[in-house]
């Protein structure tokens, strides 16, 4: 016996399957799902970075304030910063904690000040005079590192590198490792007397 398959049609002769919208929502959801997941991932990554940046900055400021009274060593300052950051990320992600000392604010970010500059100008050479900020007896062409002494200006900088929270770097065209740099600058308290820098000429 031959069976003939008939489609039930409405009064206008249209196939009801054409009007069936029950699967449309599922298809539409499948189409927007990648974009939705991407937005969620971006939000999580950016939120984590902002929060971690805030924690790093707070830890750095706390450590810097503790150092201003002169009863902390450089290693203790590093330990304090790492201890606070470890709440959110691995201590191994802390790539550097730099402490740079300057005699006054006008010299921040610079080597020792040249007070008499002969040709070639702009660089220290024989015949120049300089402000020996740390009284080392020699001109320091590089910025002096350390937590300094009373009344010194100290610039603290922390660099943290961490892998993406969600492995979507390729999808979002981001670097697989994110970098956060935090910095603060404070003057040490006058907890002792400070020797004035000596002007030296070679």
Residue pairs with C-beta under 8 A, 6 or more apart in sequence:
7 15
7 17
8 16
9 15
9 16
10 16
38 168
38 171
38 172
41 166
41 168
41 171
41 172
42 172
44 165
44 166
45 164
45 165
45 166
45 168
45 172
45 174
45 178
48 165
49 178
49 180
51 88
52 88
52 89
52 160
52 162
52 180
53 180
53 182
55 84
55 85
55 87
55 88
56 81
56 85
56 158
56 160
56 180
56 182
57 182
57 184
58 84
59 80
59 81
59 83
59 84
59 85
59 158
60 81
60 156
60 158
60 182
60 183
60 184
61 184
62 80
62 84
63 72
63 77
63 80
63 81
63 84
63 156
64 77
64 154
64 156
64 184
64 185
64 186
65 186
66 72
66 77
66 80
67 77
67 99
67 147
67 154
67 186
67 188
68 154
68 186
68 187
68 188
68 189
69 189
69 191
70 149
70 150
70 188
70 189
70 191
70 192
72 80
72 147
73 147
74 99
74 146
74 147
77 97
77 99
77 147
77 156
78 97
81 94
81 97
81 158
82 91
82 94
82 97
85 91
85 93
85 94
85 158
85 160
89 160
89 162
90 162
93 160
93 161
93 162
94 158
94 159
94 160
95 159
95 160
95 161
96 157
96 158
96 159
97 156
97 157
97 158
98 145
98 155
98 156
98 157
98 158
98 159
99 145
99 146
99 147
99 154
99 155
99 156
100 143
100 144
100 145
100 146
100 154
100 155
100 157
101 133
101 134
101 144
101 145
101 146
101 147
101 148
101 152
101 153
101 154
102 108
102 109
102 110
102 133
102 143
102 144
102 152
102 153
102 154
102 155
103 131
103 133
103 152
103 153
103 197
104 153
105 153
105 187
107 113
107 131
107 133
107 153
108 153
108 155
108 185
109 143
109 155
110 143
111 124
111 139
111 140
111 141
111 142
111 143
112 130
112 131
112 132
112 133
112 139
112 140
112 141
112 144
113 130
113 131
113 133
114 124
114 128
114 129
114 130
114 131
115 129
115 130
115 131
115 199
116 128
116 129
116 201
117 128
118 125
118 127
118 128
124 130
124 139
124 141
126 202
127 201
127 202
128 139
128 201
128 202
129 199
129 200
129 201
129 202
130 139
130 199
130 200
130 201
131 197
131 198
131 199
132 138
132 139
132 197
132 198
132 199
132 200
133 140
133 144
133 197
134 140
134 144
134 197
135 195
135 197
135 198
137 200
139 200
139 202
147 154
147 188
148 154
148 188
149 188
149 192
149 194
150 188
150 189
150 190
150 191
150 192
150 193
150 194
151 187
151 188
151 189
151 190
151 194
152 187
152 188
152 194
153 185
153 186
153 187
153 188
154 185
154 186
154 187
154 188
155 183
155 184
155 185
156 183
156 184
156 185
156 186
157 181
157 182
157 183
158 181
158 182
158 183
159 179
159 180
159 181
160 179
160 180
160 181
160 182
161 177
161 178
161 179
161 180
162 177
162 178
162 180
163 176
163 177
163 178
164 174
164 176
164 177
164 178
168 174
169 175
169 176
